[in-house]
Amino acid sequence: MTPVLLILWAGALTYPILAAPACSRPPQVPFATVDVFKAEYNVGEEITYQCNPGYIARSGSRKYICPLSGRWPSILLTCIPRKCLYPGPLVNGNIQHTDLSYPNSVNFSCDPGYNLQGPKTSHCQADGQWSAKLPQCQPVICPPPPVSEFSALLYHRFKPGNISVFQDKIKFDCLSPLALIGNEIAFCQADGSWSAIPECRRVECPRPQEIENGFINFALRRSFIYKDTVSYGCNDPYVLEGPVDSRCEKTGQWSAKPTCRASCQIPVKRATVLYNDQKVKVQDHLQNGIRHAETIWFFCKNKEHHCSYTAPAQCIDGVLTPPECFKERSWFASVFKTDIADLTPCENIN
């Protein structure tokens, strides 16, 4: 046999060995499959990894070729779960979740005072969409308050309509002359009930008390009920301090009554003072004094600058004290010396 034929014969014997499958099964990739999966692959044969539904390729190549070495190269492909967008916000509610990716789920709940309208759960699907639409949290509805149509207890809503929902409020009132006992405002609560409902009662007050140095104006009557009023006055020259009227309250007691305050005599015999912005002489014009809460201004002398200034004195329930700077002048001084009130005012001296 010639050398050439020998070489050809040897090559024919080794061809089946060289052409035999070279690569075993490819490595498994979590959450991925191979397009052609078999026990052995020929050299040069290509495979493609495909991420399972709900997963997407994060890194690495998806295609690989069986090399002459018979060993697959390092598979760097990773498949991660597809994420769904945050489904909220859920107004007046909460969305509980730990992971927004496939195939996890979220749970919906509402705040106290609201009811869930819609699904309680939604699942993140393979296409990145949620299995259910976002629900709504609707406020709890309160039934009409337990008030009879012909009751003395009346109420009205603060907003239009005939339905009251969580946190809505209503205001109660009673037919006259009954008094409303309890809170006049009630609120629709989270459990669908109303807060405390008041009641209407007949309230009587005792006979109003007299005031010292004063009198009460009221029509003669045997009883006094809620909202009845009486008015007070003072004997002359006393001055009324406080509210003129007193009202029978729902507590069964009268509101605050006034006091009669005494007038004041001017505790000096001779002096020129300012009273109602006018210069007047005490001995001529204020012999009867001034009334409670009125003020007069005494003239005082600044000896250094030989000028005058004023200081106030107010009548407080029969007591009036001249200012310390005021010095009452004798009869002789008041006749032959210039009145301090006629001196140049100190504020006009530079």
C-alpha positions in Angstrom: 0.0 0.0 0.0 1.4 3.3 -1.0 2.0 5.9 1.7 -0.7 8.2 0.4 -3.3 5.5 0.6 -2.2 4.6 4.1 -2.7 8.1 5.3 -6.2 8.3 3.7 -7.2 5.0 5.3 -6.0 6.2 8.7 -7.9 9.4 8.4 -11.1 7.6 7.5 -10.8 5.5 10.7 -10.4 8.6 13.0 -13.2 10.7 11.4 -16.0 9.2 13.4 -14.0 9.9 16.5 -13.4 13.6 15.7 -17.1 14.0 14.6 -18.4 12.6 17.8 -20.5 14.9 20.2 -18.1 17.0 22.3 -20.2 18.9 24.9 -22.4 17.5 27.6 -25.6 19.0 29.0 -25.2 22.8 29.5 -25.2 24.2 33.1 -28.5 25.1 34.6 -29.3 28.8 35.1 -31.9 29.6 37.8 -35.2 30.7 36.3 -34.0 30.0 32.8 -34.4 27.2 30.1 -32.3 26.2 27.1 -34.0 26.3 23.7 -32.6 22.9 22.7 -31.9 20.7 25.7 -30.3 17.2 25.1 -27.6 15.1 26.6 -24.8 15.9 24.1 -24.0 18.7 21.7 -21.6 18.7 18.7 -18.7 21.1 18.4 -20.0 24.4 17.0 -23.6 23.8 18.0 -25.3 26.8 19.5 -27.7 27.0 22.4 -29.8 29.9 23.6 -31.0 30.5 27.2 -34.4 32.0 27.7 -35.6 33.5 31.1 -38.7 31.9 32.4 -42.0 34.0 32.2 -41.9 36.6 35.0 -38.1 36.9 34.8 -35.8 39.1 32.8 -32.1 38.8 31.9 -29.9 40.9 34.1 -26.3 40.2 32.9 -24.3 37.8 30.7 -24.9 36.5 27.2 -27.9 34.4 26.3 -26.2 32.5 23.4 -23.3 30.0 23.8 -21.5 27.6 21.3 -20.0 24.2 22.1 -16.2 24.7 21.7 -13.5 22.3 20.4 -12.5 21.7 24.0 -15.9 20.1 24.7 -16.5 22.2 27.8 -19.1 24.9 27.9 -17.7 28.4 28.7 -18.7 30.1 32.0 -22.4 30.9 31.9 -22.7 34.4 33.2 -26.4 34.9 32.5 -28.7 35.7 35.5 -32.5 36.0 35.4 -34.2 38.2 38.0 -37.9 38.6 38.8 -39.7 41.2 36.8 -40.9 44.1 39.0 -44.3 45.6 39.1 -44.8 49.3 39.7 -46.0 50.4 43.1 -49.8 50.1 42.9 -50.6 53.1 45.2 -51.1 55.3 46.8 -54.3 54.1 48.4 -56.1 57.1 49.8 -57.3 56.6 53.4 -55.7 53.2 53.3 -52.5 51.2 53.4 -50.7 48.8 51.1 -48.7 46.0 52.8 -45.8 44.5 50.8 -42.4 43.1 51.2 -41.4 42.7 47.5 -43.0 44.2 44.4 -41.5 41.7 42.0 -43.1 38.5 40.4 -44.7 36.4 41.8 -45.2 38.3 45.1 -48.5 39.9 46.2 -49.6 43.0 48.0 -52.4 43.3 50.6 -54.8 46.3 50.9 -56.4 47.6 54.0 -58.3 50.8 55.0 -57.8 53.2 57.8 -60.4 53.2 60.7 -63.6 54.7 59.5 -63.3 53.5 55.9 -64.5 50.3 54.1 -62.5 48.5 51.4 -64.3 48.5 48.1 -62.5 46.1 45.8 -59.9 43.2 46.1 -58.0 42.7 49.3 -55.0 41.2 47.4 -53.2 41.7 44.1 -50.4 39.6 42.5 -47.5 40.8 40.4 -47.9 38.9 37.2 -45.3 37.6 34.7 -46.0 40.6 32.4 -45.2 43.1 35.1 -48.9 44.0 35.6 -51.0 43.6 38.7 -53.7 41.0 38.7 -56.3 43.4 40.2 -57.0 47.1 40.0 -56.4 49.3 43.0 -59.4 49.3 45.4 -60.9 52.3 47.1 -61.5 53.1 50.7 -65.0 54.5 51.1 -66.0 56.3 54.3 -68.2 54.5 56.8 -71.9 55.7 56.6 -73.7 56.5 59.8 -77.5 56.0 59.9 -79.7 59.0 60.9 -79.3 59.8 64.6 -81.9 58.2 66.8 -84.2 61.2 67.0 -87.9 60.8 66.7 -89.6 62.9 64.0 -91.9 64.5 66.6 -89.1 64.9 69.3 -88.2 68.2 70.9 -84.6 67.4 69.9 -83.7 68.7 66.5 -80.5 68.5 64.4 -79.1 69.8 61.2 -76.1 68.8 59.1 -73.1 71.0 58.3 -73.0 70.0 54.7 -75.8 69.4 52.1 -77.3 65.9 51.5 -79.0 63.3 53.5 -76.1 61.0 54.0 -73.6 61.3 56.9 -70.2 59.6 56.6 -67.2 59.2 58.9 -66.1 62.4 60.6 -69.2 64.3 59.5 -70.8 66.3 62.3 -74.3 67.4 63.1 -75.6 70.1 65.5 -78.5 69.6 67.9 -81.0 72.0 69.3 -84.1 71.9 71.4 -87.5 73.3 71.0 -88.0 76.3 73.3 -88.1 76.5 76.2 -86.3 73.2 76.8 -82.6 73.2 77.4 -80.1 71.0 75.6 -78.1 68.9 78.1 -74.9 67.3 76.7 -72.8 68.1 73.7 -74.6 70.0 71.0 -72.2 68.6 68.3 -72.1 64.8 67.5 -69.6 63.1 65.2 -70.0 60.1 62.9 -67.6 57.6 64.3 -65.4 55.0 62.7 -67.7 52.1 63.7 -70.7 53.8 62.0 -72.3 55.0 65.2 -72.8 58.6 66.5 -71.0 60.0 69.4 -73.1 60.9 72.5 -76.5 62.3 71.7 -77.8 65.1 74.0 -81.3 65.3 75.5 -83.8 68.1 76.1 -84.9 69.0 79.6 -87.0 71.6 81.3 -84.7 73.7 83.5 -85.8 76.1 86.2 -83.7 78.7 88.1 -84.3 80.0 91.6 -85.5 83.5 92.2 -82.6 85.9 91.2 -80.7 87.5 94.0 -80.7 91.2 94.8 -77.5 93.2 94.6 -76.3 95.7 97.2 -77.2 99.3 96.5 -79.1 98.2 93.4 -82.4 96.7 92.2 -83.7 94.1 89.7 -86.1 94.8 86.8 -88.3 91.9 85.9 -92.0 91.2 85.5 -93.6 89.4 88.5 -93.6 85.7 87.9 -93.6 82.6 90.0 -90.9 80.7 88.1 -87.9 81.3 85.9 -86.9 78.8 83.2 -84.1 78.4 80.8 -83.2 81.5 78.8 -85.3 83.8 81.0 -83.5 87.1 81.7 -83.6 89.8 84.3 -81.9 93.2 84.2 -80.1 95.1 87.1 -79.7 98.7 87.9 -78.0 100.7 90.7 -79.3 103.4 93.0 -77.9 106.8 92.4 -75.0 107.7 92.6 -73.8 104.1 92.4 -72.4 102.8 89.1 -73.2 99.4 87.6 -70.1 97.3 86.9 -70.6 94.1 84.9 -73.4 92.7 82.7 -76.7 94.5 82.9 -78.6 91.3 82.2 -78.4 87.9 83.9 -79.8 84.8 82.2 -81.1 81.5 83.5 -78.6 78.9 82.2 -79.1 75.2 81.4 -77.2 74.5 84.7 -80.2 75.8 86.6 -78.1 78.8 87.8 -78.1 82.4 86.9 -75.2 83.9 84.8 -73.0 86.5 86.4 -74.7 89.4 88.1 -73.3 92.9 88.2 -72.0 95.0 91.2 -72.9 98.5 92.2 -69.8 100.6 92.8 -69.7 103.7 95.0 -68.8 107.2 93.8 -65.8 109.1 95.2 -65.6 112.3 97.1 -62.5 114.4 96.2 -60.4 114.3 99.3 -59.1 118.0 98.9 -60.8 121.3 99.6 -59.3 123.5 97.0 -57.6 122.4 93.7 -57.8 123.0 90.0 -58.0 119.6 88.2 -58.6 118.3 84.7 -62.0 116.6 84.4 -63.4 115.5 81.1 -60.5 117.5 79.4 -61.6 120.7 81.1 -60.0 122.7 83.9 -62.4 122.8 86.8 -62.1 123.8 90.4 -62.9 121.0 92.9 -64.6 123.4 95.3 -66.9 124.8 92.6 -67.7 121.9 90.3 -66.9 118.6 91.9 -68.6 119.0 95.3 -70.5 115.8 94.7 -67.4 113.9 93.6 -67.0 111.7 90.6 -68.4 108.3 89.7 -66.7 104.9 89.9 -64.1 104.3 87.2 -63.9 108.0 86.3 -60.5 109.8 86.4 -59.4 113.3 87.2 -55.9 114.8 86.6 -54.2 116.8 89.4 -51.7 119.5 88.5 -48.2 119.1 90.1 -45.3 121.5 90.1 -41.8 120.9 88.8 -39.8 123.2 91.0 -36.6 123.0 89.0 -38.1 124.3 85.8 -41.0 126.1 87.4 -43.6 124.3 85.2 -46.6 122.1 85.7 -47.5 118.6 84.7 -50.5 116.3 85.4 -50.9 113.0 87.3 -54.1 110.8 87.2 -56.3 109.6 90.1 -59.1 107.2 89.4 -62.2 106.5 91.5 -62.3 102.8 92.5 -65.5 101.9 94.4 -65.6 105.0 96.6 -61.8 105.3 97.0 -59.8 108.1 95.3 -56.2 108.9 96.3 -54.5 112.1 95.0 -51.1 111.5 93.4 -48.0 111.9 95.7 -46.8 114.9 93.6 -49.9 116.9 94.4 -49.6 119.4 97.3 -52.8 121.1 98.4 -52.3 124.8 98.8 -53.5 126.9 101.7 -56.2 129.5 101.4 -53.6 132.3 101.4 -51.5 130.7 98.7 -54.5 130.0 96.5 -55.5 133.7 96.7 -52.1 135.5 96.4 -50.0 133.0 94.4 -50.2 131.8 90.9 -52.2 128.6 90.6 -50.0 125.7 89.6 -52.5 124.9 86.9 -51.7 128.2 85.3 -47.9 127.6 85.1 -46.4 126.8 81.7 -46.8 123.1 81.0 -43.4 121.3 81.3 -43.8 119.6 77.9 -43.7 123.1 76.3 -40.3 123.9 77.9 -37.3 123.1 75.8 
